[in-house]
Amino acid sequence: MAERARSKKLLFDGAEWSFDTLDRVHDAIERIAHDDLGLDTYRNQIEIISAEQMLDAYSSVGMPLMYPHWSFGKHFIHHERPYRKGARGLAYEIVINSNPCISYCLEENTIALQALVIAHAAFGHNHFFKNNHLFHQWTDPDGILDYLEYARRHVQKCEEKYGQKEVEHLLDAAHALMSVGVFRRRRPPALSLKAERLRARERHQEEERAVHYLWDSPALKRPNSKAKDEAVRERKRTMRLPEENVLYFIERYSPKLETWQRDILRIVRNIAQYFYPQKQTKLMNEGCAVFVHFHIMNRLHETGRIDDGALLEMLHNHTNVLTQPDFDDPRYSGINPYTLGFAMMQDIRRICEDPTAEDREWFPGFAGTGDWRAVLKDAWANYRDESFIQQFLSPRVIRQFRMFALTDEAEDPYYTVAGIHDETGYVDVRDTLARSYDISLTEPDIQVSDVDLVGDRVLRLQRTEHDGIPLDERDREATLSHVERLWGHPVVLEDL
């Protein structure tokens, strides 16, 4: 009798699933996510897809709609071949930062794994997308799907009108510049993705008038030698130089591009901007999702909604996600963001509930408060990877991961250990690790510094060097050739 009552309380029994079961699991997870953890999420849209569809989603950077380009087919083959040979598995899920939040789940997952994926993506990632300040500032979840549909149709129309090869060459150049096609230090011009198609014609006409005015304006005639410095200052002020968004500048001022080409550059630039917050929050986003699924699945087990077998299967997959190879392991490719993010968030809970004297010294603001939910939700909302590490990485986690800091000077034939497990060493380790997650330091900082539009028309770029690291020469030359293709005149890149 007790066994029968227990069976009725379980959300599922066995490995097979149905849509009714998924609906029941989703509702149970939602109650814990909202009532226990206090998460704030978009409405969920969960779609079950095949392995082939998952590979297709891989090829188009995880988006449900994407314009055509040969590189997506190349990515598909790159992932499909090792998968068919059994040398590589597929992700359990893909989640889209949209409203409603779309989660793709593999149809071959067991019901226990589907539950884990729903908790991870449909509630963990979903909450992070909706609440983190970077996604508030830089993305439009309400309009992204409409914009992607517009982008796909526009690129297809351009291929029909101007030729597939012409459009692909333009996209090749635009894709090569995506990393320097985002606004980093200021917000981009206001953009309503839903209204993009309605405003397209008026904007095209206005931008064409602006470009022709720029070339015809007598104010931009070459100044005499006496007025040269003043003309340069005025030119930079008018064009807001230096400009960090190279694609934006080319889209706006290139003397070569036609209206349809400017439109395609804008599409690539907007998609790059959409992904920019994800690049800044990889560790936090994945750590949040892992923490949420771990808490929810354990709560389901504690309340008798899943059995021991389902929990063990969840823990098996959870452990696989958190695998952290040692530095001398052939699989090592850096610190696993899932592992470090989850460890730091578990540690925040421990510090809130059961702090040591060391914790109280390092984190007097929340050590021993007991309210770990509020601390975590504040962190998820207001930090990105480097600031999260700077603020919350504890000596305990540093010791747990056996971290230490190294300095590597080009003129020295050896490494120097700059931080170990002592009071000053913890600070050095934390600062060094935080800098490694700061993409303003790890990605090239290239900006438009000047261009004389009525003179030689040479586009001058400048790169700020960080830690004495030069650009790869082949990448440098290949990228400059793409810039010249879009600009139509010589391009010079100078190092500062």
Residue, then its C-alpha position, 0 to 999 in steps of 0.5 A: m500500500a505504501e509502495r503504491a502511494r509512493s509510486k503515485k507521488l513520483l513524477f515519473d517512473g523509468a526512463e521513457w517520457s511523454f509530453d504529459t510527463l514533461d508537462r507534469v515535470h515542468d510544473a513541479i520544477e516551476r513551483i520550486a524555482h519560483d516559490d523556493l528559489g524566488l526566480d523570475t523567468y520569462r514564459n517557457q517554450i520547450e521544444i523537443i528536437s532530433a539529433e539532426q536538428m540539434l546539429d543544425a542548431y549548432s551550425s547557426v550559433g544556436m539560433p532558431l532562425m538564421y540567414p544563409h551562409w556557407s560557413f554554417g554548413k561548414h560548422f554542421i559538417h565539423h560537428e556532424r562527422p565526429y558525432r556520427k563516428g561516436a567520437r563526440g556527443l551532443a549538448y543536452e539542450i540549447v536555450i535562446n535568450s528570447n521572450p518566450c524563452i525557447s529551450y531545445c531538448l534532445e528527443e533521445n534524453t531520458i525523462a530524468l535527463q529531460a527534467l535536469v535540462i528543464a531545470h537547467a535551461a528553462f529556469g536557470h538560464n532563463h532567470f539569468f537572461k531576464n535579470n542580468h543587467l547586461f542583457h537588459q542593456w544590450t539585448d531585446p528578447d521580445g524582438i530578437l525572433d522577429y529580427l532574425e526572421y527579417a534578417r533571413r528574408h533580407v539576405q535571401k532577397c539580396e542573394e536573389k537580386y545581387g547574386q549569392k557570391e556577392v552577398e557571401h563575400l560581404l558576409d565573409a568580411a562582416h563575420a571577420l569583423m564581428s569581434v570589433g563590431v560591438f559597442r563596449r563602452r557606450r550603449p548602441p543607438a536605440l533599436s526596436l527590433k520589432a519595428e526594423r522592417l517598418r522603418a527600413r525604407e525611411r532609414h535607408q533614404e536618410e542614410e543615403r542623404a547623410v552619406h552624400y551630404l558628407w561627400d559634398s559638404p564644403a565644410l569638409k574640403r581639404p583645409n590649408s596648412k594653417a587650419k589643418d589641426e583645427a580641421v582634424r579636431e573638427r572632423k574627429r568631433t563630427m564623426r565621434l572619433p575614435e570609434e570602437n565599433v569598426l563595423y558601425f563606422i564602416e556601415r555609416y561612412s564607407p564610400k563604397l557600400e550600397t544601401w543593401q550592403r549597409d543593411i547586411l552590415r547592420i544585421v551582422r552588427n546587431i547579432a554580434q551585439y546580441f551575443y556580447p553579454q553572453k561572452q561576458t557572462k559565460l561563467m556566471n550564466e552556466g554557474c547559475a544554471v548548474f546551481v539551479h538544476f542541482h538545487i531543484m533536483n535535490r528538492l524533488h528527491e527530498t520531497g519524494r517526487i523523484d526516486d533514487g535512480a533518477l537522482l543518481e542519473m542526474l548526479h552522473n550527468h551533473t558530474n560529467v558537466l563539472t569535469q575539470p581536467d588537471f593542467d597536464d591532462p590532454r583534455y585540459s583547455g582552461i578552467n571549466p566555467y560550469t565547475l568554477g561558477f557552480a563552486m563559487m555559488q555553492d560557496i556563497r551559500r556556505i558562507c551565508e549559512d556556516p561561515t568561518a572566521e576567514d569568511r567573516e573577514w573576507f565577506p563581512g557584508f553577507a557572511g552568516t546572514g543566512d539569506w543566500r538566495a538574496v545574495l545570489k540573485d543580487a550577484w546574478a543581476n548585477y555582475r559579470d564574470e570578472s567582477f563576480i570573481q573579483q567580488f566573490l572568489s574566496p580563499r577556500v575556493i582558491r585552495q579547492f582548485r589549487m590556484f596560484a598566480l604566474t607572471d610571464e615576461a617576454e624577456d625572461p626565460y622563466y615563469t614567476v610565481a606571483g601569488i600563493h595560498d597566503e593573505t596577499g597571494y589570495v588577492d593576487v590570484r583573484d585579481t589575475l583570474a578576474r583579468s583573464y575573464d575581462i574580454s576588454l583585455t583578452e580581445p584585441d582593442i581596435q578602433v577607428s582613429d581618423v579618416d580624411l574623407v575628402g583627401d586620401r580616404v585612408l582609414r586609420l585604425q589603432r590598436t591598444e596593446h595589452d601585456g605586450i601581446p602582439l596580433d597574429e600576423r596572418d590574422r592581422e593581414a587577413t582581417l585588414s583585407h576584409v576591412e579594405r574590401l568594405w571600405g574601398h580604400p587603403v587601411v592602416l593599422e597602428d599599434l599604440 
